Amino acid sequence: EILIMNNELKRLVNDHADIVTITEAAYKSGMKPLRLSGAMKVAQGLTTIDEVLKVAPLMT
């Protein structure tokens, strides 16, 4: 995952906002979860499910 820090995210971090608030703001600004991004690449034929699961394993 790559998170590009915009002014809103910087403010939240500086204000010590909780992780849920920061995560929601990150998603609203366009960040995609690693597994979702991987699934999109599988659908495009750019990688395999095995490769995605190596870097973003299912949570148990």
CHARMM-style PDB file with segment names, atoms N, HN, CA, C and O in Angstrom:
ATOM      1  N   GLU     1       0.846  -1.175   0.000  1.00  0.00      PROA
ATOM      2  CA  GLU     1       0.000   0.000   0.000  1.00  0.00      PROA
ATOM      3  C   GLU     1       0.887   1.231   0.000  1.00  0.00      PROA
ATOM      4  O   GLU     1       1.901   1.287   0.695  1.00  0.00      PROA
ATOM      5  N   ILE     2       0.496   2.193  -0.771  1.00  0.00      PROA
ATOM      6  HN  ILE     2      -0.328   2.148  -1.336  1.00  0.00      PROA
ATOM      7  CA  ILE     2       1.183   3.476  -0.776  1.00  0.00      PROA
ATOM      8  C   ILE     2       0.159   4.522  -0.372  1.00  0.00      PROA
ATOM      9  O   ILE     2      -0.929   4.611  -0.940  1.00  0.00      PROA
ATOM     10  N   LEU     3       0.533   5.297   0.608  1.00  0.00      PROA
ATOM     11  HN  LEU     3       1.417   5.224   1.069  1.00  0.00      PROA
ATOM     12  CA  LEU     3      -0.357   6.347   1.087  1.00  0.00      PROA
ATOM     13  C   LEU     3       0.288   7.687   0.800  1.00  0.00      PROA
ATOM     14  O   LEU     3       1.338   8.011   1.356  1.00  0.00      PROA
ATOM     15  N   ILE     4      -0.332   8.456  -0.058  1.00  0.00      PROA
ATOM     16  HN  ILE     4      -1.184   8.193  -0.510  1.00  0.00      PROA
ATOM     17  CA  ILE     4       0.149   9.807  -0.333  1.00  0.00      PROA
ATOM     18  C   ILE     4      -0.504  10.731   0.686  1.00  0.00      PROA
ATOM     19  O   ILE     4      -1.727  10.851   0.753  1.00  0.00      PROA
ATOM     20  N   MET     5       0.338  11.375   1.468  1.00  0.00      PROA
ATOM     21  HN  MET     5       1.332  11.278   1.413  1.00  0.00      PROA
ATOM     22  CA  MET     5      -0.152  12.223   2.552  1.00  0.00      PROA
ATOM     23  C   MET     5      -0.657  13.555   2.005  1.00  0.00      PROA
ATOM     24  O   MET     5       0.113  14.356   1.475  1.00  0.00      PROA
ATOM     25  N   ASN     6      -1.957  13.775   2.143  1.00  0.00      PROA
ATOM     26  HN  ASN     6      -2.582  13.125   2.574  1.00  0.00      PROA
ATOM     27  CA  ASN     6      -2.509  15.078   1.797  1.00  0.00      PROA
ATOM     28  C   ASN     6      -2.648  15.893   3.086  1.00  0.00      PROA
ATOM     29  O   ASN     6      -2.332  15.403   4.170  1.00  0.00      PROA
ATOM     30  N   ASN     7      -3.112  17.120   2.969  1.00  0.00      PROA
ATOM     31  HN  ASN     7      -3.369  17.519   2.088  1.00  0.00      PROA
ATOM     32  CA  ASN     7      -3.203  17.990   4.147  1.00  0.00      PROA
ATOM     33  C   ASN     7      -4.106  17.412   5.229  1.00  0.00      PROA
ATOM     34  O   ASN     7      -3.796  17.517   6.415  1.00  0.00      PROA
ATOM     35  N   GLU     8      -5.217  16.803   4.829  1.00  0.00      PROA
ATOM     36  HN  GLU     8      -5.469  16.718   3.865  1.00  0.00      PROA
ATOM     37  CA  GLU     8      -6.149  16.220   5.805  1.00  0.00      PROA
ATOM     38  C   GLU     8      -5.483  15.085   6.574  1.00  0.00      PROA
ATOM     39  O   GLU     8      -5.600  15.014   7.797  1.00  0.00      PROA
ATOM     40  N   LEU     9      -4.790  14.204   5.874  1.00  0.00      PROA
ATOM     41  HN  LEU     9      -4.695  14.261   4.881  1.00  0.00      PROA
ATOM     42  CA  LEU     9      -4.126  13.084   6.545  1.00  0.00      PROA
ATOM     43  C   LEU     9      -3.011  13.582   7.460  1.00  0.00      PROA
ATOM     44  O   LEU     9      -2.844  13.068   8.566  1.00  0.00      PROA
ATOM     45  N   LYS    10      -2.255  14.567   7.013  1.00  0.00      PROA
ATOM     46  HN  LYS    10      -2.391  14.984   6.114  1.00  0.00      PROA
ATOM     47  CA  LYS    10      -1.204  15.145   7.860  1.00  0.00      PROA
ATOM     48  C   LYS    10      -1.804  15.717   9.137  1.00  0.00      PROA
ATOM     49  O   LYS    10      -1.262  15.531  10.226  1.00  0.00      PROA
ATOM     50  N   ARG    11      -2.926  16.413   8.993  1.00  0.00      PROA
ATOM     51  HN  ARG    11      -3.366  16.564   8.107  1.00  0.00      PROA
ATOM     52  CA  ARG    11      -3.579  17.000  10.165  1.00  0.00      PROA
ATOM     53  C   ARG    11      -4.026  15.918  11.140  1.00  0.00      PROA
ATOM     54  O   ARG    11      -3.828  16.042  12.348  1.00  0.00      PROA
ATOM     55  N   LEU    12      -4.632  14.856  10.608  1.00  0.00      PROA
ATOM     56  HN  LEU    12      -4.794  14.755   9.626  1.00  0.00      PROA
ATOM     57  CA  LEU    12      -5.094  13.772  11.473  1.00  0.00      PROA
ATOM     58  C   LEU    12      -3.937  13.125  12.224  1.00  0.00      PROA
ATOM     59  O   LEU    12      -4.050  12.842  13.417  1.00  0.00      PROA
ATOM     60  N   VAL    13      -2.830  12.890  11.534  1.00  0.00      PROA
ATOM     61  HN  VAL    13      -2.738  13.120  10.565  1.00  0.00      PROA
ATOM     62  CA  VAL    13      -1.665  12.286  12.182  1.00  0.00      PROA
ATOM     63  C   VAL    13      -1.113  13.231  13.243  1.00  0.00      PROA
ATOM     64  O   VAL    13      -0.821  12.810  14.362  1.00  0.00      PROA
ATOM     65  N   ASN    14      -0.971  14.501  12.894  1.00  0.00      PROA
ATOM     66  HN  ASN    14      -1.208  14.843  11.984  1.00  0.00      PROA
ATOM     67  CA  ASN    14      -0.447  15.481  13.854  1.00  0.00      PROA
ATOM     68  C   ASN    14      -1.346  15.633  15.072  1.00  0.00      PROA
ATOM     69  O   ASN    14      -0.869  15.907  16.173  1.00  0.00      PROA
ATOM     70  N   ASP    15      -2.650  15.452  14.871  1.00  0.00      PROA
ATOM     71  HN  ASP    15      -3.038  15.229  13.976  1.00  0.00      PROA
ATOM     72  CA  ASP    15      -3.614  15.548  15.973  1.00  0.00      PROA
ATOM     73  C   ASP    15      -3.764  14.233  16.735  1.00  0.00      PROA
ATOM     74  O   ASP    15      -4.591  14.130  17.641  1.00  0.00      PROA
ATOM     75  N   HSD    16      -2.967  13.230  16.370  1.00  0.00      PROA
ATOM     76  HN  HSD    16      -2.295  13.314  15.634  1.00  0.00      PROA
ATOM     77  CA  HSD    16      -3.000  11.910  17.025  1.00  0.00      PROA
ATOM     78  C   HSD    16      -4.374  11.250  16.919  1.00  0.00      PROA
ATOM     79  O   HSD    16      -4.860  10.648  17.876  1.00  0.00      PROA
ATOM     80  N   ALA    17      -4.992  11.372  15.745  1.00  0.00      PROA
ATOM     81  HN  ALA    17      -4.597  11.862  14.968  1.00  0.00      PROA
ATOM     82  CA  ALA    17      -6.290  10.728  15.510  1.00  0.00      PROA
ATOM     83  C   ALA    17      -6.128   9.213  15.590  1.00  0.00      PROA
ATOM     84  O   ALA    17      -5.035   8.683  15.385  1.00  0.00      PROA
ATOM     85  N   ASP    18      -7.220   8.526  15.889  1.00  0.00      PROA
ATOM     86  HN  ASP    18      -8.107   8.956  16.055  1.00  0.00      PROA
ATOM     87  CA  ASP    18      -7.162   7.068  15.979  1.00  0.00      PROA
ATOM     88  C   ASP    18      -7.004   6.462  14.584  1.00  0.00      PROA
ATOM     89  O   ASP    18      -7.300   7.102  13.575  1.00  0.00      PROA
ATOM     90  N   ILE    19      -6.534   5.224  14.551  1.00  0.00      PROA
ATOM     91  HN  ILE    19      -6.294   4.704  15.370  1.00  0.00      PROA
ATOM     92  CA  ILE    19      -6.214   4.548  13.292  1.00  0.00      PROA
ATOM     93  C   ILE    19      -7.437   4.380  12.392  1.00  0.00      PROA
ATOM     94  O   ILE    19      -7.312   4.436  11.168  1.00  0.00      PROA
ATOM     95  N   VAL    20      -8.592   4.178  12.969  1.00  0.00      PROA
ATOM     96  HN  VAL    20      -8.693   4.132  13.963  1.00  0.00      PROA
ATOM     97  CA  VAL    20      -9.809   4.012  12.167  1.00  0.00      PROA
ATOM     98  C   VAL    20     -10.114   5.303  11.409  1.00  0.00      PROA
ATOM     99  O   VAL    20     -10.447   5.262  10.225  1.00  0.00      PROA
ATOM    100  N   THR    21     -10.003   6.434  12.076  1.00  0.00      PROA
ATOM    101  HN  THR    21      -9.732   6.467  13.038  1.00  0.00      PROA
ATOM    102  CA  THR    21     -10.258   7.728  11.443  1.00  0.00      PROA
ATOM    103  C   THR    21      -9.259   7.993  10.330  1.00  0.00      PROA
ATOM    104  O   THR    21      -9.632   8.447   9.249  1.00  0.00      PROA
ATOM    105  N   ILE    22      -7.987   7.710  10.593  1.00  0.00      PROA
ATOM    106  HN  ILE    22      -7.683   7.342  11.472  1.00  0.00      PROA
ATOM    107  CA  ILE    22      -6.951   7.914   9.580  1.00  0.00      PROA
ATOM    108  C   ILE    22      -7.179   6.984   8.393  1.00  0.00      PROA
ATOM    109  O   ILE    22      -7.060   7.403   7.241  1.00  0.00      PROA
ATOM    110  N   THR    23      -7.506   5.730   8.668  1.00  0.00      PROA
ATOM    111  HN  THR    23      -7.603   5.389   9.603  1.00  0.00      PROA
ATOM    112  CA  THR    23      -7.747   4.761   7.595  1.00  0.00      PROA
ATOM    113  C   THR    23      -8.927   5.182   6.730  1.00  0.00      PROA
ATOM    114  O   THR    23      -8.846   5.130   5.502  1.00  0.00      PROA
ATOM    115  N   GLU    24     -10.014   5.595   7.353  1.00  0.00      PROA
ATOM    116  HN  GLU    24     -10.080   5.638   8.350  1.00  0.00      PROA
ATOM    117  CA  GLU    24     -11.189   6.044   6.592  1.00  0.00      PROA
ATOM    118  C   GLU    24     -10.844   7.242   5.712  1.00  0.00      PROA
ATOM    119  O   GLU    24     -11.263   7.302   4.556  1.00  0.00      PROA
ATOM    120  N   ALA    25     -10.090   8.187   6.246  1.00  0.00      PROA
ATOM    121  HN  ALA    25      -9.750   8.138   7.185  1.00  0.00      PROA
ATOM    122  CA  ALA    25      -9.690   9.364   5.463  1.00  0.00      PROA
ATOM    123  C   ALA    25      -8.780   8.953   4.309  1.00  0.00      PROA
ATOM    124  O   ALA    25      -8.874   9.507   3.214  1.00  0.00      PROA
ATOM    125  N   ALA    26      -7.908   7.991   4.551  1.00  0.00      PROA
ATOM    126  HN  ALA    26      -7.831   7.540   5.441  1.00  0.00      PROA
ATOM    127  CA  ALA    26      -7.007   7.513   3.496  1.00  0.00      PROA
ATOM    128  C   ALA    26      -7.801   6.868   2.363  1.00  0.00      PROA
ATOM    129  O   ALA    26      -7.526   7.120   1.190  1.00  0.00      PROA
ATOM    130  N   TYR    27      -8.785   6.037   2.709  1.00  0.00      PROA
ATOM    131  HN  TYR    27      -9.009   5.832   3.662  1.00  0.00      PROA
ATOM    132  CA  TYR    27      -9.616   5.410   1.678  1.00  0.00      PROA
ATOM    133  C   TYR    27     -10.393   6.461   0.896  1.00  0.00      PROA
ATOM    134  O   TYR    27     -10.521   6.359  -0.324  1.00  0.00      PROA
ATOM    135  N   LYS    28     -10.912   7.468   1.589  1.00  0.00      PROA
ATOM    136  HN  LYS    28     -10.808   7.550   2.580  1.00  0.00      PROA
ATOM    137  CA  LYS    28     -11.657   8.537   0.910  1.00  0.00      PROA
ATOM    138  C   LYS    28     -10.763   9.317  -0.043  1.00  0.00      PROA
ATOM    139  O   LYS    28     -11.232   9.847  -1.050  1.00  0.00      PROA
ATOM    140  N   SER    29      -9.471   9.386   0.278  1.00  0.00      PROA
ATOM    141  HN  SER    29      -9.089   8.956   1.096  1.00  0.00      PROA
ATOM    142  CA  SER    29      -8.551  10.135  -0.588  1.00  0.00      PROA
ATOM    143  C   SER    29      -8.011   9.280  -1.730  1.00  0.00      PROA
ATOM    144  O   SER    29      -7.218   9.758  -2.541  1.00  0.00      PROA
ATOM    145  N   GLY    30      -8.439   8.011  -1.800  1.00  0.00      PROA
ATOM    146  HN  GLY    30      -9.083   7.623  -1.142  1.00  0.00      PROA
ATOM    147  CA  GLY    30      -8.075   7.188  -2.947  1.00  0.00      PROA
ATOM    148  C   GLY    30      -7.173   5.998  -2.677  1.00  0.00      PROA
ATOM    149  O   GLY    30      -6.887   5.231  -3.596  1.00  0.00      PROA
ATOM    150  N   MET    31      -6.716   5.821  -1.440  1.00  0.00      PROA
ATOM    151  HN  MET    31      -6.949   6.445  -0.693  1.00  0.00      PROA
ATOM    152  CA  MET    31      -5.888   4.659  -1.142  1.00  0.00      PROA
ATOM    153  C   MET    31      -6.735   3.392  -1.252  1.00  0.00      PROA
ATOM    154  O   MET    31      -7.887   3.362  -0.818  1.00  0.00      PROA
ATOM    155  N   LYS    32      -6.149   2.350  -1.835  1.00  0.00      PROA
ATOM    156  HN  LYS    32      -5.214   2.374  -2.187  1.00  0.00      PROA
ATOM    157  CA  LYS    32      -6.840   1.064  -1.938  1.00  0.00      PROA
ATOM    158  C   LYS    32      -6.127   0.061  -1.039  1.00  0.00      PROA
ATOM    159  O   LYS    32      -4.897   0.040  -0.990  1.00  0.00      PROA
ATOM    160  N   PRO    33      -6.885  -0.773  -0.325  1.00  0.00      PROA
ATOM    161  CA  PRO    33      -6.248  -1.825   0.465  1.00  0.00      PROA
ATOM    162  C   PRO    33      -5.406  -2.727  -0.441  1.00  0.00      PROA
ATOM    163  O   PRO    33      -5.751  -2.938  -1.604  1.00  0.00      PROA
ATOM    164  N   LEU    34      -4.318  -3.250   0.086  1.00  0.00      PROA
ATOM    165  HN  LEU    34      -4.038  -3.079   1.031  1.00  0.00      PROA
ATOM    166  CA  LEU    34      -3.388  -4.049  -0.700  1.00  0.00      PROA
ATOM    167  C   LEU    34      -4.080  -5.244  -1.357  1.00  0.00      PROA
ATOM    168  O   LEU    34      -3.836  -5.529  -2.530  1.00  0.00      PROA
ATOM    169  N   ARG    35      -4.940  -5.946  -0.612  1.00  0.00      PROA
ATOM    170  HN  ARG    35      -5.138  -5.715   0.340  1.00  0.00      PROA
ATOM    171  CA  ARG    35      -5.620  -7.107  -1.200  1.00  0.00      PROA
ATOM    172  C   ARG    35      -6.577  -6.705  -2.318  1.00  0.00      PROA
ATOM    173  O   ARG    35      -6.688  -7.418  -3.315  1.00  0.00      PROA
ATOM    174  N   LEU    36      -7.262  -5.586  -2.170  1.00  0.00      PROA
ATOM    175  HN  LEU    36      -7.172  -5.007  -1.360  1.00  0.00      PROA
ATOM    176  CA  LEU    36      -8.157  -5.111  -3.230  1.00  0.00      PROA
ATOM    177  C   LEU    36      -7.355  -4.734  -4.468  1.00  0.00      PROA
ATOM    178  O   LEU    36      -7.729  -5.086  -5.587  1.00  0.00      PROA
ATOM    179  N   SER    37      -6.265  -4.027  -4.268  1.00  0.00      PROA
ATOM    180  HN  SER    37      -5.961  -3.742  -3.359  1.00  0.00      PROA
ATOM    181  CA  SER    37      -5.403  -3.665  -5.390  1.00  0.00      PROA
ATOM    182  C   SER    37      -4.878  -4.921  -6.082  1.00  0.00      PROA
ATOM    183  O   SER    37      -4.825  -4.987  -7.310  1.00  0.00      PROA
ATOM    184  N   GLY    38      -4.490  -5.914  -5.283  1.00  0.00      PROA
ATOM    185  HN  GLY    38      -4.533  -5.860  -4.286  1.00  0.00      PROA
ATOM    186  CA  GLY    38      -4.017  -7.176  -5.846  1.00  0.00      PROA
ATOM    187  C   GLY    38      -5.096  -7.890  -6.632  1.00  0.00      PROA
ATOM    188  O   GLY    38      -4.835  -8.417  -7.713  1.00  0.00      PROA
ATOM    189  N   ALA    39      -6.312  -7.912  -6.096  1.00  0.00      PROA
ATOM    190  HN  ALA    39      -6.524  -7.483  -5.217  1.00  0.00      PROA
ATOM    191  CA  ALA    39      -7.428  -8.564  -6.788  1.00  0.00      PROA
ATOM    192  C   ALA    39      -7.707  -7.889  -8.127  1.00  0.00      PROA
ATOM    193  O   ALA    39      -8.025  -8.556  -9.112  1.00  0.00      PROA
ATOM    194  N   MET    40      -7.587  -6.575  -8.157  1.00  0.00      PROA
ATOM    195  HN  MET    40      -7.329  -6.034  -7.357  1.00  0.00      PROA
ATOM    196  CA  MET    40      -7.796  -5.851  -9.410  1.00  0.00      PROA
ATOM    197  C   MET    40      -6.719  -6.225 -10.432  1.00  0.00      PROA
ATOM    198  O   MET    40      -7.004  -6.351 -11.623  1.00  0.00      PROA
ATOM    199  N   LYS    41      -5.486  -6.401  -9.962  1.00  0.00      PROA
ATOM    200  HN  LYS    41      -5.255  -6.299  -8.995  1.00  0.00      PROA
ATOM    201  CA  LYS    41      -4.394  -6.787 -10.863  1.00  0.00      PROA
ATOM    202  C   LYS    41      -4.569  -8.226 -11.358  1.00  0.00      PROA
ATOM    203  O   LYS    41      -4.221  -8.531 -12.499  1.00  0.00      PROA
ATOM    204  N   VAL    42      -5.103  -9.110 -10.512  1.00  0.00      PROA
ATOM    205  HN  VAL    42      -5.386  -8.862  -9.586  1.00  0.00      PROA
ATOM    206  CA  VAL    42      -5.404 -10.477 -10.949  1.00  0.00      PROA
ATOM    207  C   VAL    42      -6.458 -10.422 -12.053  1.00  0.00      PROA
ATOM    208  O   VAL    42      -6.320 -11.091 -13.077  1.00  0.00      PROA
ATOM    209  N   ALA    43      -7.504  -9.632 -11.849  1.00  0.00      PROA
ATOM    210  HN  ALA    43      -7.616  -9.088 -11.017  1.00  0.00      PROA
ATOM    211  CA  ALA    43      -8.574  -9.516 -12.846  1.00  0.00      PROA
ATOM    212  C   ALA    43      -8.060  -8.963 -14.174  1.00  0.00      PROA
ATOM    213  O   ALA    43      -8.594  -9.288 -15.235  1.00  0.00      PROA
ATOM    214  N   GLN    44      -7.027  -8.129 -14.113  1.00  0.00      PROA
ATOM    215  HN  GLN    44      -6.594  -7.865 -13.251  1.00  0.00      PROA
ATOM    216  CA  GLN    44      -6.444  -7.553 -15.330  1.00  0.00      PROA
ATOM    217  C   GLN    44      -5.409  -8.475 -15.967  1.00  0.00      PROA
ATOM    218  O   GLN    44      -4.882  -8.179 -17.039  1.00  0.00      PROA
ATOM    219  N   GLY    45      -5.120  -9.596 -15.302  1.00  0.00      PROA
ATOM    220  HN  GLY    45      -5.548  -9.837 -14.431  1.00  0.00      PROA
ATOM    221  CA  GLY    45      -4.137 -10.536 -15.825  1.00  0.00      PROA
ATOM    222  C   GLY    45      -2.694 -10.115 -15.586  1.00  0.00      PROA
ATOM    223  O   GLY    45      -1.785 -10.617 -16.246  1.00  0.00      PROA
ATOM    224  N   LEU    46      -2.475  -9.192 -14.644  1.00  0.00      PROA
ATOM    225  HN  LEU    46      -3.214  -8.784 -14.108  1.00  0.00      PROA
ATOM    226  CA  LEU    46      -1.131  -8.678 -14.385  1.00  0.00      PROA
ATOM    227  C   LEU    46      -0.356  -9.487 -13.352  1.00  0.00      PROA
ATOM    228  O   LEU    46       0.869  -9.388 -13.278  1.00  0.00      PROA
ATOM    229  N   THR    47      -1.061 -10.286 -12.555  1.00  0.00      PROA
ATOM    230  HN  THR    47      -2.055 -10.366 -12.615  1.00  0.00      PROA
ATOM    231  CA  THR    47      -0.417 -11.111 -11.541  1.00  0.00      PROA
ATOM    232  C   THR    47      -1.310 -12.304 -11.247  1.00  0.00      PROA
ATOM    233  O   THR    47      -2.371 -12.461 -11.852  1.00  0.00      PROA
ATOM    234  N   THR    48      -0.879 -13.139 -10.320  1.00  0.00      PROA
ATOM    235  HN  THR    48      -0.018 -13.011  -9.829  1.00  0.00      PROA
ATOM    236  CA  THR    48      -1.654 -14.328  -9.950  1.00  0.00      PROA
ATOM    237  C   THR    48      -2.163 -14.195  -8.521  1.00  0.00      PROA
ATOM    238  O   THR    48      -1.663 -13.388  -7.737  1.00  0.00      PROA
ATOM    239  N   ILE    49      -3.160 -14.999  -8.201  1.00  0.00      PROA
ATOM    240  HN  ILE    49      -3.567 -15.654  -8.838  1.00  0.00      PROA
ATOM    241  CA  ILE    49      -3.677 -15.020  -6.832  1.00  0.00      PROA
ATOM    242  C   ILE    49      -2.581 -15.432  -5.864  1.00  0.00      PROA
ATOM    243  O   ILE    49      -2.478 -14.871  -4.773  1.00  0.00      PROA
ATOM    244  N   ASP    50      -1.759 -16.407  -6.246  1.00  0.00      PROA
ATOM    245  HN  ASP    50      -1.842 -16.863  -7.132  1.00  0.00      PROA
ATOM    246  CA  ASP    50      -0.667 -16.849  -5.375  1.00  0.00      PROA
ATOM    247  C   ASP    50       0.275 -15.703  -5.036  1.00  0.00      PROA
ATOM    248  O   ASP    50       0.687 -15.564  -3.884  1.00  0.00      PROA
ATOM    249  N   GLU    51       0.618 -14.885  -6.018  1.00  0.00      PROA
ATOM    250  HN  GLU    51       0.283 -14.997  -6.953  1.00  0.00      PROA
ATOM    251  CA  GLU    51       1.516 -13.751  -5.771  1.00  0.00      PROA
ATOM    252  C   GLU    51       0.869 -12.740  -4.823  1.00  0.00      PROA
ATOM    253  O   GLU    51       1.536 -12.207  -3.936  1.00  0.00      PROA
ATOM    254  N   VAL    52      -0.408 -12.479  -5.004  1.00  0.00      PROA
ATOM    255  HN  VAL    52      -0.949 -12.912  -5.724  1.00  0.00      PROA
ATOM    256  CA  VAL    52      -1.109 -11.538  -4.128  1.00  0.00      PROA
ATOM    257  C   VAL    52      -1.123 -12.070  -2.702  1.00  0.00      PROA
ATOM    258  O   VAL    52      -0.876 -11.319  -1.759  1.00  0.00      PROA
ATOM    259  N   LEU    53      -1.409 -13.356  -2.537  1.00  0.00      PROA
ATOM    260  HN  LEU    53      -1.610 -13.966  -3.303  1.00  0.00      PROA
ATOM    261  CA  LEU    53      -1.471 -13.929  -1.193  1.00  0.00      PROA
ATOM    262  C   LEU    53      -0.109 -13.962  -0.505  1.00  0.00      PROA
ATOM    263  O   LEU    53      -0.043 -13.982   0.724  1.00  0.00      PROA
ATOM    264  N   LYS    54       0.974 -13.967  -1.275  1.00  0.00      PROA
ATOM    265  HN  LYS    54       0.921 -13.951  -2.273  1.00  0.00      PROA
ATOM    266  CA  LYS    54       2.312 -13.918  -0.674  1.00  0.00      PROA
ATOM    267  C   LYS    54       2.562 -12.580   0.009  1.00  0.00      PROA
ATOM    268  O   LYS    54       3.187 -12.529   1.069  1.00  0.00      PROA
ATOM    269  N   VAL    55       2.082 -11.507  -0.589  1.00  0.00      PROA
ATOM    270  HN  VAL    55       1.574 -11.549  -1.450  1.00  0.00      PROA
ATOM    271  CA  VAL    55       2.339 -10.177  -0.032  1.00  0.00      PROA
ATOM    272  C   VAL    55       1.182  -9.644   0.804  1.00  0.00      PROA
ATOM    273  O   VAL    55       1.362  -8.713   1.588  1.00  0.00      PROA
ATOM    274  N   ALA    56       0.008 -10.219   0.646  1.00  0.00      PROA
ATOM    275  HN  ALA    56      -0.139 -10.975   0.009  1.00  0.00      PROA
ATOM    276  CA  ALA    56      -1.167  -9.787   1.400  1.00  0.00      PROA
ATOM    277  C   ALA    56      -1.962 -11.015   1.822  1.00  0.00      PROA
ATOM    278  O   ALA    56      -3.047 -11.266   1.299  1.00  0.00      PROA
ATOM    279  N   PRO    57      -1.418 -11.789   2.777  1.00  0.00      PROA
ATOM    280  CA  PRO    57      -2.094 -13.028   3.177  1.00  0.00      PROA
ATOM    281  C   PRO    57      -3.454 -12.764   3.810  1.00  0.00      PROA
ATOM    282  O   PRO    57      -3.709 -11.692   4.360  1.00  0.00      PROA
ATOM    283  N   LEU    58      -4.316 -13.766   3.719  1.00  0.00      PROA
ATOM    284  HN  LEU    58      -4.109 -14.637   3.273  1.00  0.00      PROA
ATOM    285  CA  LEU    58      -5.620 -13.685   4.365  1.00  0.00      PROA
ATOM    286  C   LEU    58      -5.421 -13.629   5.867  1.00  0.00      PROA
ATOM    287  O   LEU    58      -4.545 -14.300   6.413  1.00  0.00      PROA
ATOM    288  N   MET    59      -6.233 -12.829   6.529  1.00  0.00      PROA
ATOM    289  HN  MET    59      -6.944 -12.283   6.086  1.00  0.00      PROA
ATOM    290  CA  MET    59      -6.124 -12.730   7.985  1.00  0.00      PROA
ATOM    291  C   MET    59      -6.924 -13.862   8.610  1.00  0.00      PROA
ATOM    292  O   MET    59      -8.018 -14.191   8.149  1.00  0.00      PROA
ATOM    293  N   THR    60      -6.375 -14.449   9.653  1.00  0.00      PROA
ATOM    294  HN  THR    60      -5.487 -14.182  10.026  1.00  0.00      PROA
ATOM    295  CA  THR    60      -7.082 -15.536  10.339  1.00  0.00      PROA
ATOM    296  C   THR    60      -7.443 -15.147  11.741  1.00  0.00      PROA
ATOM    297  OT1 THR    60      -8.042 -15.940  12.467  1.00  0.00      PROA
TER     298      THR     60
END
